[in-house]
Amino acid sequence: MAEHCLCQHLVGGFFTIENPQSSYVWLYKPFQSLLEHAFEVVFDQCMYGLHPPHCSDLYIKKPTKLLTNYPGLRGLAIRCNKTHEHYTCLGDVLVDGKRVKLCEHASMYPQPLCA
C-alpha cells in the first residue's frame, strides 16, 4: 500500500491511509517513509458525534489517524474537548430487541465526519 501511495503522489495524485491512532501499522517503516511526502491528521470521532447505538447522551472516543498528502483533510484534526462522557467500545448492546456489536457500529463514520 505504501508503494502505491508513493506512486500516486509522484504522479500528482492524492492518497489517504486511515487506521486507529494506536495501530501498529503506523510503525511500519514504509508508512513512516511516506511522511517525507505527507502528513498526519489525528482526530477523536466523539467530536464528530460518534455515539453508541443505544444512547445518544454518550460518545465513543475512537482516536483515529490519517496519513495523507491531501491538504483539504487538515481541517479534520480535532481532539476530544472532554465536555462529555465516553462509552467503551467493547461487546454488544441491545437495540430494538437486536444485538448490535459496538465495534461494528463504530466502524461507520459519523455523518458530521463524512460531511
Buried (B, 14 or more C-beta within 10 A) or exposed (E): EBEEBBEBBEEEEBBBBBBEBEBEBBEEEEBEEBEEBBBBBEBBBBBBEBBBBBEEEBBBBBBBBBBBBBEEBEEBBBEBEEEEEBBEBEEBBEEEEEEBBBEEBBEEBBEEBEE
